[in-house]
C-alpha cells in the first residue's frame, strides 16, 4: 500500500511536530532560566560574602585611621577578577574612596536607584546588605552598610546608626554568556531530539494507525464498486480493531439493505413488465430513464439502446413535437392525454392513448414524466360499431317521420286514382274529362316520384352508403332534413322553422352524411326545448358556407362545452353520446367543422361550416 500525502497526514505531522517542539522548547527555556537563576544566586551569595569581607577589612583600617591604606585596599579590591568597581560612600552619600575615576561614579547620588534601593524602606529595615542587578542584568551590585559601633565613636557621633555604605559591582556577563552558550547547545539538541522524536512518532503512526486506517478506505471503495462481500480485518483488541468490527457490522447492514433494494427493484420491474400498457419514464430533456417490456415491444427497440436516448428516437416519430404529451406536461405541469397513431411492422395501424403525468422533486420542480401507452384500437373499433348502431337507432327514430311523409303522397295518389275511377265510371269520355284525368295522373306521378326519392334516400342512409365529392344543394339538404324532423318536433310541441338559403348555394359533400349531421343537430335542438319552444335552421352563403341550428332551450353549461363532441358524453338521460361525435366526424370528413355557442337558460346555436363550391375549381379538377 503506497503512502499518500493527505490533509490528515499533514495535519497529524504538523500537530505532533508543533506539540513536541513546544514541549521541548518550553522545557529548555525553563531549565535555562532556572540554571541562570541558580548561578546568579550563587554569585549574589559570593558578592555578599566578599562585600562583608571588604567591609570588615575597611572597618579595621578605619579604626586605625589609616586613610592611605584604606585607599590602597579599595584599589586592590577593585582589581580583583570580575570586580567592576569598589566605592565607599559616607553617610551623606558622597564618594570618599573609589577604585575607578570620579567620572565613573557620577551615578552614585542620593536620588539614584542604588540609594533608593535602601531608602525606599523604613530606617529600621536599612541595616542589611542588598544585592541587585544593574546595566541590563550584566552587573551584580552589592550594597553593604558600614554600621556605627562603639569603636567608631571616636570619630563619629554615637547617635548615628551608619557611618557609610560600601558598594561592590561584580560583572556577571560571563555567567550570562555561559548560559547563552548552553542555550545554543540546548536548542540544537532539542531540535535534533524533536526530529528524532517526530520521525519515530511518524513511523509509528504510519505503520500502526494510518496503514490500518487505509484499509477502511480501500474496503469502502471496493464495497462502493460492487464488491459487497469485502470486509476490514478486525483482529486485535485495540480501538482500531473495535472500529473495524463496527465498520463490518455497518457493511453487513448496508449489504442487506442493498440486497433488499435489489429484490424490491426486481419485483417492481417484474410487476411493471407484466403490465400490457407501455410505461416509459423520461427526464426534463425527454431522455428515456426507464421503460417496460410492453413499451419496448411497441417501439421495436432493445432496452440497452432505448434507455439513455431521446424519446423521439425511441418512438420512431410516433408523435410530432407539437403533439408531444411529455413536452406539454413539462411546459404546463399538468397531466396530458394524446392519441397517437402507430404503424406496426406488418402494416397494421394501431391507436395508442398516451397519458403523461409529471413527477415533482423536493423543490416542486418537474424532474420526470411518466408516459403510459394504452392500445385503444379495439376500443375505437367498438366505438365505430356503436356509432353504426346509433346511426341505425337514429334511422329507427326517423321511421315515424318517414312514414308520415310517405303516407301523405300515397293518400293523394289514392284520392287521385279514386277520382280517375269515378270519372271513368261516370262519363262517356271527352276532351274535358281527358284533361282532368291527365292532371290527376300528373299529380299522382309527381307524388309517386317523391315517395320513391324519399324511400331511396332512406335506404341509402340505412345501408351506410355515401358518395364522396357530390355537389349538394344546401336548400335541398336543409328542407329534406326539416321535413324528416318535423313530425318529431310536432309531437314534442316544438315549432320548427326553416329560413330558406339563397338559391344556388352548393357545397361539395356526401349528401347522406351531411343530411344525417343536420338531422342530428335538429333532433338535439328539439329535445333541448320545452313544449312551446322554437327551433330555427338557416343557411348562409360565403366561404365557408354556414348552416345554423338555433333553439331557445335549456342551453349547455360552460364546463360541458368542451366535452359534448367527445364519444359517449351525453347530457340527456338515455342518450348514447354519439350523435354530436358522429356529426363532427361527418362534417370534418367533408373538410368542414362544427362550432357551438350556448347560454344556460337562453338556448344554443350550432353552426356547420363547409367550404363553398367553386365552379371554376371544379372545372379545373375535371380537366385534370
Secondary structure as UniProt FT lines:
FT   HELIX           7..64
FT   HELIX           67..78
FT   TURN            81..82
FT   STRAND          83..90
FT   TURN            91..92
FT   STRAND          95..98
FT   HELIX           102..105
FT   TURN            106..107
FT   TURN            110..111
FT   HELIX           113..119
FT   HELIX           123..125
FT   STRAND          130..134
FT   TURN            135..138
FT   STRAND          139..147
FT   HELIX           150..152
FT   TURN            153..155
FT   TURN            158..159
FT   STRAND          162..171
FT   HELIX           173..204
FT   HELIX           205..210
FT   HELIX           211..224
FT   TURN            225..226
FT   TURN            228..229
FT   HELIX           239..273
FT   STRAND          278..283
FT   TURN            284..285
FT   STRAND          287..291
FT   HELIX           293..299
FT   HELIX           303..306
FT   TURN            307..308
FT   HELIX           311..314
FT   TURN            315..317
FT   HELIX           321..323
FT   HELIX           325..332
FT   STRAND          336..343
FT   TURN            345..346
FT   STRAND          349..360
FT   TURN            362..363
FT   STRAND          366..375
FT   HELIX           377..397
FT   HELIX           399..426
FT   HELIX           431..463
FT   TURN            468..469
FT   STRAND          471..473
FT   HELIX           474..492
FT   STRAND          495..499
FT   TURN            503..504
FT   STRAND          506..508
FT   HELIX           511..528
FT   TURN            531..532
FT   STRAND          534..540
FT   STRAND          545..551
FT   HELIX           558..560
FT   TURN            561..565
FT   TURN            567..568
FT   TURN            573..574
FT   HELIX           579..589
FT   TURN            590..591
FT   STRAND          593..599
FT   TURN            600..602
FT   STRAND          603..610
FT   HELIX           615..623
//
